[in-house]
Amino acid sequence: MPNISVPILTVCDATHEREGLLGILGGGITVINRESYPAPLAADIAAQLQLTDVSAGDSISVTLSITHADGEPVEIEDLDFKASFDNSAELLSLPLTINARDMKIPRSGKYKISISSADGPLSAVDFIALEVQPATDEMAPEAQHS
């Protein structure tokens, strides 16, 4: 079995994969502000798996999960990733791009995004969901005209 590490795991504005490369725009989001919850995450999740000592015939399976600080899971779909390898490799990089824009964050609070394999946790990153007051449309006094 290959050794798996996760050098990149981030919430970001956008992510894409091209020819095995991971593209990240606006990575490192740690706070989301919404007027009320439940609300969409309105962001993507990017991860890069790094595998070492891959043998022909090896396979891996990893799962991404999101939980509130109290342990309540966030419902998400299709976050089990599986890969098989036909060739041996000393080092492989596998980008993971997750469109989580419509994923509903149930309430404000601290959340943890985790990636794990059958051998246990591989990586985790936190973000905080804050409830903020809606912006007002009042004009500044100097911008008002009679």
Accessible surface in RSA format (square Angstrom, percent):
REM  Atomic radii and reference values for relative SASA: ProtOr
REM  Chains: A
REM  Algorithm: Lee & Richards
REM  Probe-radius: 1.40
REM  Slices: 20
REM RES _ NUM      All-atoms   Total-Side   Main-Chain    Non-polar    All polar
REM                ABS   REL    ABS   REL    ABS   REL    ABS   REL    ABS   REL
RES MET A   1   160.57  83.2 107.33  71.0  53.23 126.7  90.18  76.7  70.39  93.3
RES PRO A   2    10.50   7.7   0.00   0.0  10.50  38.2   0.00   0.0  10.50  65.3
RES ASN A   3    90.71  62.6  84.96  82.1   5.75  13.9  26.37  63.5  64.34  62.2
RES ILE A   4    35.23  20.0  12.73   9.5  22.50  54.2  13.56   9.8  21.67  58.8
RES SER A   5    54.97  46.4  51.58  68.8   3.39   7.8  45.09  96.0   9.88  13.8
RES VAL A   6    18.49  12.2   0.00   0.0  18.49  44.5   0.43   0.4  18.06  49.0
RES PRO A   7    77.49  56.5  35.34  32.2  42.15 153.2  47.87  39.5  29.61 184.1
RES ILE A   8    58.24  33.1  55.03  41.0   3.21   7.7  58.24  41.9   0.00   0.0
RES LEU A   9    20.88  11.6   2.74   2.0  18.14  45.6   2.74   1.9  18.14  48.8
RES THR A  10    17.40  12.4  17.31  17.5   0.09   0.2  15.53  20.9   1.87   2.8
RES VAL A  11     1.54   1.0   0.66   0.6   0.87   2.1   0.66   0.6   0.87   2.4
RES CYS A  12     0.00   0.0   0.00   0.0   0.00   0.0   0.00   0.0   0.00   0.0
RES ASP A  13    72.73  50.9  69.88  69.6   2.85   6.7  18.18  42.8  54.55  54.4
RES ALA A  14    34.36  31.6  33.94  52.4   0.42   1.0  34.16  48.1   0.20   0.5
RES THR A  15    21.77  15.5   1.89   1.9  19.87  47.4   3.29   4.4  18.48  27.9
RES HIS A  16   109.39  59.8 105.66  73.4   3.74   9.6  76.27  78.6  33.12  38.5
RES GLU A  17    86.54  49.7  61.97  46.9  24.57  58.5  16.51  31.9  70.03  57.2
RES ARG A  18   128.57  54.0 124.72  63.6   3.85   9.2  59.40  81.2  69.17  41.9
RES GLU A  19   151.59  87.0 108.68  82.2  42.91 102.2  56.71 109.7  94.88  77.5
RES GLY A  20    34.80  42.9   0.00   N/A  34.80  42.9  23.35  64.1  11.45  25.7
RES LEU A  21   106.02  59.0 104.08  74.5   1.95   4.9 105.41  74.0   0.62   1.7
RES LEU A  22    37.45  20.9   6.54   4.7  30.92  77.7   6.69   4.7  30.76  82.8
RES GLY A  23    17.05  21.0   0.00   N/A  17.05  21.0  16.03  44.0   1.02   2.3
RES ILE A  24    65.34  37.2  29.00  21.6  36.34  87.6  29.76  21.4  35.58  96.6
RES LEU A  25   120.89  67.3 119.20  85.3   1.69   4.2 119.90  84.2   0.99   2.7
RES GLY A  26    37.37  46.1   0.00   N/A  37.37  46.1  26.76  73.4  10.62  23.8
RES GLY A  27    44.39  54.7   0.00   N/A  44.39  54.7   9.20  25.2  35.19  78.8
RES GLY A  28    47.88  59.1   0.00   N/A  47.88  59.1  30.83  84.6  17.06  38.2
RES ILE A  29    41.96  23.9  33.05  24.6   8.91  21.5  39.56  28.5   2.40   6.5
RES THR A  30    79.74  56.7  76.36  77.4   3.38   8.0  51.92  69.7  27.81  42.0
RES VAL A  31    65.07  42.8  48.34  43.8  16.73  40.3  48.34  42.0  16.73  45.4
RES ILE A  32     8.11   4.6   5.30   3.9   2.81   6.8   8.11   5.8   0.00   0.0
RES ASN A  33    77.30  53.3  62.57  60.5  14.73  35.5  13.42  32.3  63.88  61.7
RES ARG A  34    53.82  22.6  50.53  25.8   3.29   7.8  24.78  33.9  29.04  17.6
RES GLU A  35   103.00  59.1  88.68  67.1  14.32  34.1  29.82  57.7  73.18  59.7
RES SER A  36    68.07  57.5  65.30  87.2   2.77   6.4  32.02  68.2  36.05  50.5
RES TYR A  37    34.80  16.2   5.31   3.0  29.49  76.7   5.94   4.5  28.86  35.6
RES PRO A  38    95.73  69.8  76.22  69.5  19.51  70.9  76.22  62.9  19.51 121.2
RES ALA A  39     7.57   7.0   6.38   9.8   1.19   2.7   7.55  10.6   0.02   0.0
RES PRO A  40    50.86  37.1  50.86  46.4   0.00   0.0  50.86  42.0   0.00   0.0
RES LEU A  41     0.20   0.1   0.00   0.0   0.20   0.5   0.00   0.0   0.20   0.5
RES ALA A  42    51.54  47.4  34.47  53.2  17.07  38.8  35.59  50.1  15.95  42.2
RES ALA A  43     2.18   2.0   2.18   3.4   0.00   0.0   2.18   3.1   0.00   0.0
RES ASP A  44    10.97   7.7  10.97  10.9   0.00   0.0   0.03   0.1  10.93  10.9
RES ILE A  45     0.52   0.3   0.52   0.4   0.00   0.0   0.52   0.4   0.00   0.0
RES ALA A  46     0.00   0.0   0.00   0.0   0.00   0.0   0.00   0.0   0.00   0.0
RES ALA A  47     0.00   0.0   0.00   0.0   0.00   0.0   0.00   0.0   0.00   0.0
RES GLN A  48    34.61  19.4  34.61  25.3   0.00   0.0   1.82   3.9  32.79  24.9
RES LEU A  49     1.77   1.0   1.77   1.3   0.00   0.0   1.77   1.2   0.00   0.0
RES GLN A  50    58.24  32.6  57.15  41.8   1.09   2.6   0.37   0.8  57.87  43.9
RES LEU A  51     0.00   0.0   0.00   0.0   0.00   0.0   0.00   0.0   0.00   0.0
RES THR A  52    47.95  34.1  47.95  48.6   0.00   0.0  41.21  55.4   6.74  10.2
RES ASP A  53    88.92  62.3  76.34  76.0  12.57  29.7  30.34  71.4  58.58  58.4
RES VAL A  54     4.50   3.0   0.00   0.0   4.50  10.9   0.00   0.0   4.50  12.2
RES SER A  55    58.89  49.8  58.62  78.2   0.27   0.6  23.96  51.0  34.92  48.9
RES ALA A  56    61.76  56.8  39.19  60.5  22.57  51.3  39.59  55.8  22.17  58.7
RES GLY A  57    69.19  85.3   0.00   N/A  69.19  85.3  38.83 106.6  30.36  68.0
RES ASP A  58    19.63  13.7  16.66  16.6   2.97   7.0   2.96   7.0  16.67  16.6
RES SER A  59    52.46  44.3  50.75  67.7   1.70   3.9  16.20  34.5  36.26  50.8
RES ILE A  60     8.90   5.1   3.06   2.3   5.84  14.1   6.66   4.8   2.25   6.1
RES SER A  61    49.29  41.7  40.59  54.2   8.70  20.0  30.05  64.0  19.24  27.0
RES VAL A  62     1.36   0.9   0.60   0.5   0.76   1.8   1.36   1.2   0.00   0.0
RES THR A  63    55.51  39.5  54.72  55.5   0.79   1.9  34.78  46.7  20.73  31.3
RES LEU A  64     4.37   2.4   0.73   0.5   3.65   9.2   0.73   0.5   3.65   9.8
RES SER A  65    47.19  39.9  46.18  61.6   1.01   2.3  30.42  64.8  16.77  23.5
RES ILE A  66     1.51   0.9   0.17   0.1   1.33   3.2   0.17   0.1   1.33   3.6
RES THR A  67    40.45  28.8  40.27  40.8   0.18   0.4  25.32  34.0  15.13  22.9
RES HIS A  68    21.57  11.8  18.62  12.9   2.95   7.6  17.87  18.4   3.71   4.3
RES ALA A  69    77.36  71.1  34.80  53.7  42.55  96.8  47.47  66.9  29.89  79.2
RES ASP A  70    96.15  67.3  54.89  54.6  41.26  97.6  46.41 109.2  49.74  49.6
RES GLY A  71    48.58  59.9   0.00   N/A  48.58  59.9  32.18  88.3  16.40  36.7
RES GLU A  72    71.28  40.9  64.31  48.7   6.96  16.6  31.75  61.4  39.53  32.3
RES PRO A  73    91.66  66.8  84.43  77.0   7.24  26.3  84.43  69.7   7.24  45.0
RES VAL A  74     7.96   5.2   0.96   0.9   7.01  16.9   2.27   2.0   5.69  15.4
RES GLU A  75   164.79  94.6 142.30 107.7  22.49  53.5  61.09 118.2 103.70  84.7
RES ILE A  76    50.30  28.6  17.73  13.2  32.57  78.5  22.87  16.5  27.42  74.4
RES GLU A  77   149.06  85.6 129.44  97.9  19.62  46.7  52.00 100.6  97.06  79.2
RES ASP A  78   131.10  91.8 101.76 101.3  29.35  69.4  38.96  91.7  92.14  91.9
RES LEU A  79    16.42   9.1  11.04   7.9   5.38  13.5  11.39   8.0   5.04  13.5
RES ASP A  80    91.26  63.9  69.99  69.7  21.28  50.3  16.82  39.6  74.44  74.2
RES PHE A  81    46.57  23.3  43.85  27.2   2.72   7.1  46.37  28.1   0.20   0.6
RES LYS A  82   157.23  76.7 123.11  75.5  34.13  81.3 100.85  90.8  56.38  60.1
RES ALA A  83    28.76  26.4  19.63  30.3   9.12  20.8  27.99  39.4   0.77   2.0
RES SER A  84    91.97  77.7  63.77  85.1  28.20  65.0  35.33  75.2  56.64  79.4
RES PHE A  85    20.54  10.3  16.04   9.9   4.50  11.7  18.64  11.3   1.90   5.4
RES ASP A  86   129.82  90.9 106.24 105.7  23.59  55.8  30.09  70.8  99.73  99.5
RES ASN A  87   114.07  78.7 107.13 103.5   6.94  16.7  28.35  68.2  85.73  82.9
RES SER A  88    80.78  68.3  56.31  75.1  24.47  56.4  37.02  78.8  43.76  61.3
RES ALA A  89    27.58  25.4  15.18  23.4  12.40  28.2  25.86  36.4   1.72   4.6
RES GLU A  90   148.43  85.2 134.05 101.4  14.38  34.2  50.97  98.6  97.45  79.6
RES LEU A  91   104.82  58.4  84.63  60.5  20.19  50.7  84.63  59.4  20.19  54.3
RES LEU A  92    55.45  30.9  52.51  37.6   2.93   7.4  55.45  38.9   0.00   0.0
RES SER A  93    46.03  38.9  29.83  39.8  16.20  37.3  26.88  57.2  19.15  26.8
RES LEU A  94    44.85  25.0  44.85  32.1   0.00   0.0  44.85  31.5   0.00   0.0
RES PRO A  95    24.51  17.9  10.11   9.2  14.39  52.3  10.11   8.3  14.39  89.5
RES LEU A  96    19.32  10.8  17.36  12.4   1.96   4.9  19.32  13.6   0.00   0.0
RES THR A  97    53.96  38.4  30.08  30.5  23.88  56.9   4.55   6.1  49.41  74.7
RES ILE A  98    15.23   8.7  12.41   9.2   2.82   6.8  15.19  10.9   0.04   0.1
RES ASN A  99   118.64  81.8  86.58  83.7  32.06  77.2  32.54  78.3  86.10  83.2
RES ALA A 100     4.79   4.4   1.62   2.5   3.18   7.2   4.79   6.8   0.00   0.0
RES ARG A 101    86.74  36.4  85.04  43.3   1.70   4.1  38.67  52.8  48.08  29.1
RES ASP A 102   122.27  85.6 111.38 110.9  10.89  25.8  35.41  83.3  86.85  86.6
RES MET A 103    19.83  10.3   7.48   4.9  12.35  29.4  16.42  14.0   3.41   4.5
RES LYS A 104   116.80  57.0 109.90  67.4   6.90  16.4  78.31  70.5  38.49  41.0
RES ILE A 105     0.05   0.0   0.05   0.0   0.00   0.0   0.05   0.0   0.00   0.0
RES PRO A 106    43.32  31.6  32.45  29.6  10.87  39.5  33.93  28.0   9.39  58.4
RES ARG A 107    82.04  34.4  82.04  41.8   0.00   0.0  51.13  69.9  30.91  18.7
RES SER A 108    45.92  38.8  38.83  51.8   7.10  16.4   6.69  14.3  39.23  55.0
RES GLY A 109    23.16  28.6   0.00   N/A  23.16  28.6  22.49  61.7   0.67   1.5
RES LYS A 110   101.25  49.4  97.46  59.8   3.79   9.0  46.06  41.5  55.19  58.8
RES TYR A 111     1.38   0.6   0.00   0.0   1.38   3.6   1.38   1.0   0.00   0.0
RES LYS A 112    87.63  42.8  87.30  53.6   0.33   0.8  62.87  56.6  24.76  26.4
RES ILE A 113     0.00   0.0   0.00   0.0   0.00   0.0   0.00   0.0   0.00   0.0
RES SER A 114    26.23  22.2  26.01  34.7   0.22   0.5  16.31  34.7   9.92  13.9
RES ILE A 115     1.01   0.6   1.01   0.7   0.00   0.0   1.01   0.7   0.00   0.0
RES SER A 116    39.30  33.2  38.53  51.4   0.77   1.8  14.83  31.6  24.47  34.3
RES SER A 117    21.63  18.3   7.98  10.7  13.65  31.4  10.48  22.3  11.15  15.6
RES ALA A 118   112.01 103.0  64.38  99.3  47.63 108.4  77.75 109.5  34.26  90.8
RES ASP A 119   142.61  99.9 102.74 102.3  39.87  94.3  35.23  82.9 107.38 107.1
RES GLY A 120    21.68  26.7   0.00   N/A  21.68  26.7  21.11  57.9   0.57   1.3
RES PRO A 121   125.79  91.7 102.83  93.7  22.95  83.4 102.98  85.0  22.81 141.7
RES LEU A 122    48.75  27.1  18.90  13.5  29.85  75.0  23.38  16.4  25.37  68.3
RES SER A 123    28.93  24.5  16.63  22.2  12.30  28.3  13.63  29.0  15.30  21.4
RES ALA A 124    53.46  49.2  23.07  35.6  30.38  69.1  23.32  32.8  30.14  79.8
RES VAL A 125    40.25  26.5  34.72  31.4   5.53  13.3  40.25  35.0   0.00   0.0
RES ASP A 126    45.27  31.7  36.88  36.7   8.39  19.8  15.39  36.2  29.88  29.8
RES PHE A 127     1.45   0.7   0.17   0.1   1.28   3.3   1.45   0.9   0.00   0.0
RES ILE A 128    70.71  40.2  70.71  52.7   0.00   0.0  70.71  50.9   0.00   0.0
RES ALA A 129     0.49   0.5   0.00   0.0   0.49   1.1   0.00   0.0   0.49   1.3
RES LEU A 130    81.50  45.4  80.13  57.3   1.37   3.4  81.50  57.2   0.00   0.0
RES GLU A 131   107.49  61.7  78.91  59.7  28.58  68.1  22.29  43.1  85.20  69.6
RES VAL A 132    56.31  37.1  49.49  44.8   6.82  16.4  54.48  47.3   1.82   4.9
RES GLN A 133   160.08  89.5 142.98 104.5  17.10  40.7  60.46 128.7  99.62  75.6
RES PRO A 134    75.61  55.1  66.74  60.8   8.87  32.2  67.17  55.5   8.43  52.4
RES ALA A 135    97.55  89.7  64.39  99.4  33.16  75.4  75.06 105.7  22.49  59.6
RES THR A 136   105.16  74.8  77.74  78.8  27.42  65.3  61.15  82.1  44.01  66.5
RES ASP A 137   143.22 100.3 114.20 113.7  29.02  68.6  42.80 100.7 100.42 100.1
RES GLU A 138   152.44  87.5 121.03  91.6  31.42  74.8  48.41  93.6 104.03  84.9
RES MET A 139   108.55  56.2  92.72  61.4  15.83  37.7  59.58  50.7  48.97  64.9
RES ALA A 140    47.91  44.0  34.78  53.7  13.13  29.9  41.73  58.8   6.17  16.4
RES PRO A 141   110.10  80.2  98.27  89.6  11.83  43.0  98.88  81.6  11.22  69.7
RES GLU A 142   148.76  85.4 113.95  86.2  34.81  82.9  74.60 144.3  74.16  60.5
RES ALA A 143    43.65  40.1  34.43  53.1   9.22  21.0  40.21  56.6   3.44   9.1
RES GLN A 144   111.12  62.1  91.20  66.7  19.92  47.4  25.47  54.2  85.65  65.0
RES HIS A 145   166.66  91.1 127.96  88.9  38.70  99.0  96.11  99.1  70.55  82.1
RES SER A 146   166.23 140.5  86.42 115.3  79.81 183.8  82.13 174.9  84.10 117.8
END  Absolute sums over single chains surface
CHAIN  1 A     8863.2       6777.0       2086.2       4745.1       4118.1
END  Absolute sums over all chains
TOTAL          8863.2       6777.0       2086.2       4745.1       4118.1
